[in-house]
C-alpha cells in the first residue's frame, strides 16, 4: 500500500481565519460562491437550523465532505459537498444552500 502525503504551509507564516454567519431567505436554493480573500485549508460549513456540519480540507477530491449530523454520526460523503476552488473561492452546491436556514462558515488557511 502506498501512502501519498503533502505538506501545506501558510503564505508568509500568517494564519487566516474568516467566520461568516448568514441566513437564507425563502427563495429557491442556488449554488453560491464565497470569496474569503485567502485560500482556505480547512472549511466548516454549518447548518445551524438542522445541526449539520460539512468539513472540507484542501486537497480533498472536489465534492467530498466529512458530514456530521445532529446525532453525532460522521460519514465521508463522496459527492455534493462544498468545493475549495483553485482560485481560493468556495462553491456551495444548491442542495446545501437550503431556503430559510441559518448558516455559519468557518474558513482557516
N, C-alpha and C positions, 0 to 999 in steps of 0.2 A: 504494500500500500504506500503510495506516495503522498506526501503532505506538501501542499503549496502554501507558502507564507508570504506576507508582505508587511513592510513597516511603513507607517504613515506618521509624519511629524507635522506640527503646525508651522505655518509660514512665520518666520522670524521669532519663533518661540511664543507667539501670542495665542492664547486660547480665546475663541469667540463663543458667545452664547446668546441666543435670542429666544425669548418667550413671547408667544403671540396668543392672546385669548380673544376668541370671537364667537359669534353665533350666526347661524344661517337663518334665512327667513323662509317663508312658506313656498317660495318659488322652486320649481323643479331643480334637482341636483345637477351640477355641471362640473366637468373636470376643471380643476383650478390649479394654477401655478403660482408659487410663492417665491420671492427673492429675499433672502436674509442678508445679502451683502457679503457673504462668505460661503464656502463650500462646506456643508455640514458633514462631519464624520460619523455622528450619531444623531438620529432623529426619532423623537417620540411624538406620535400623533394621537391625541387622547380625545375620545368622545366622552365628555363628562356626563351627558344625559343618560347614555346607555352603559357607561362604565366599561368601555372597550379601549384598549391601547394597542397601537401598531408601532413596533420598533423596527427601524431600518438602520443598517450600518453601511457606511461607504464601502463599496466593493462587493456587496451582495448582488446577486442576479436581479436585474430590473423586475420589479413587481413582487419580489419575495418580501415577506414581512414576518416578524415574530409577533403573533397576536396573543393578547391576554384578555380573557373575557371576565365578566363580573365575578364569577365563582373562583377565579384564580387560575383556571386551566390555560396553559400556554401551548400553542401549536405553531409550527412553521407553515405559513401559507405560501404556496408557490405561484400565486397569481393575485392580482388585484390590490397590491399594497402601494403605498407612496413610493415614488421613484426619485432618487437623487440624480439629477441630470448632469451631464458633462460640464455644463457651464455654471454649476453650483446652485441652480434653481431646483425647487422641489415641486413635482407634479403629483397631485392627489386625484385619483380617479373619482368619477361621479358617484360610484357606488358607496364611497366613504363620506362624501360631502352631502349627507342626508339633510333634508329640509327640517327646519325648526329644531335644531340641536345646538348645544354649546360645546365648543372645542378648545383645546389647548395644544399648541405646537411648542416643543422644546427642541431646539436645534443647537448642537455643540460641534465646534470644529476647530 
